Each structure stands twice: as C-alpha cells, then as structure tokens.
Amino acid sequence: MMNPSFFVFVPIIVIGAIVLQVFLAVKENKWVGFILPVISFIGMSYFIILSIIHDNTVLFSTTVDGETILQTVTQMNSTLENIGRYIYIFILHNIPTIILLAIYFGRRSKQNKQHALEKMSVQDLE
C-alpha cells in the first residue's frame, strides 16, 4: 500500500518542476532552459540501464565442497523482441523529458514571436 504522503509530495514536485521549467525557458540565455530536460534524460537513462541490467541478471547457484556459491551472470540477448522492449522502456521512462522539452520549445516560440513583434513595431516607428 502506498504512503498517503506520496499523493501530496509527488504532485507538488511535478508542479514545481513545470513552473521551474517555464521560468527557465523564458530566460534570455536559451541554454538555461535545457537544464531540467538534460537532468531528466540522464537520470531516466541511468534508471533504464539499471533496469535492463537487472532484467538480464541471472543467479546461478553451485555447490562446491558442500558450500553453495551464488554466481551472477549477465546475459545480453540481442533478439529483435528485446530490442523493441528496450526502446519501449526508453521512451516510457523519458516521457518527463519530452514534456519538459515541449514546455521549453512552446515558451521559446512564444517568446520569439513576441520579440519579432517588438522588432517590427520599432521598425515601423522609424
């Protein structure tokens, strides 16, 4: 059963990240708006690699001189089914990255249009 505080803190963190991304996207330096998407991408990719390694790890137990020894062997299957599964997992885990990038490009395009309108109005005054 989930902790009730989960339902309080997760929405606060999500809303805070969205507000922070909107704030960073409208900054003068365009690279600042890529901070959260890059952090999200690297973090999610790290968890994807860990989950793939975890899924492909098999424990073997062998008995030597009456003692049981556990051996970890990583099996890397490169079948088309597994590659498709890995791509699906990658896309699924990077949905927050896609959302943050959509916020960035949406706000930047709105800001660029506003900047172009201001530039045209200055040219009309001259």
N, C-alpha and C positions, 0 to 999 in steps of 0.2 A: 504494500500500500504506500502511496506517495505521501510525503510530508506536506501538510497544508501550507507551509511557508513557501513551498515550491510554486504554488499558484499565485503567490504575491510577488516573489522576487524575480521570477523569470519574466513576467510582463514588464516589470519596472526596468530590467536590464535591456530588454528588446526595445522598449520605447526610448530609453536613454541612448542606445546605440543609434537609433534612427534620427533622433534630434541632433546628436553629435555629428552624424554624417551630413545632415542638411547644413549644419553650421560650418563644417569643414569644406563642403562643396562650394560655398559661396565666397570663400576666401579669395583674395587676389592671386595668390600663388596656386596654380592649378594642381600642383603635385601634392599639396596637403590633403586634398580630397581622396587620394588613393591610399591613405594610411590604414583606415579600417578595412577596406576590401583586401589589401595585401595581408594584413594580420589575419583576417578571416580565412583567406585562401591558404596561407602557410599552416595555420592551426588545423584547419579541416583536412588538408592533405596529410599532415602528420598523423592524425587520427585514422585516416584511411589506410595509410601504410601499416600502422599498428594493427588495424582490424584484419587486413589481408594476411599479415604475418601470423596473427592469432588463428585465423581460419585454416592456415596451411601448416600449422604445427601439430605434429603427431607425437605422442609419447609412447615409447616402447619400453617395456619392462623385460629385463633379462635377469636370470638368476645365475650368479657366479659364486661358487663355493658357499652356497646356502644363503647368500645375501641378494636381495633384489635391488637391481640398479635401474634407474629410470634414465632413458636416453631421449633427448629431444632431436628430432629430425625434421627439417623443414622441407616440404615437398612443394616445388613450384610447378604447378600444372599450367601449361600454356594452350589449353584447348580453347576453341572459339567460345564455348559456353562460359568458361571462367573469365575470359577477356571481356565478354559482354557484361558479366556480373560486376567486374571491377569498374567498368565505365559507368554502369548504373549507380554503383556505390559512390563513385567520384562525383557524379552530377548531383546526386541526392544530398551529399554532405556539403556541397558548395552552393546550395540554394541561398544561404545568407550572403555569400559573396556576390551572387548575381543580383540580389535585391539591393545591396549596398552600391553596386556599380550602376544599377538603374536609377537610384536616387541621385547619384553623382552626375550622371550624364543628363538626367532630366533637369536638375537645378542649373547645371552649367549651360545647357542650351537656352534656358530661360534667361540666364544672366547675359549670355552672348547676344541674344535678341535685344535685350534692354540696352546693352552697350551700343549696339548698332543703331538703335533708335535715337539715342542721345547724340551719337556722332552725326546722324543725318540732320537732327534739329540744329546742331551747331553749324553745319554747312549751310543750312537754309538761312540762318541769321547773317551769314557773311555776305 
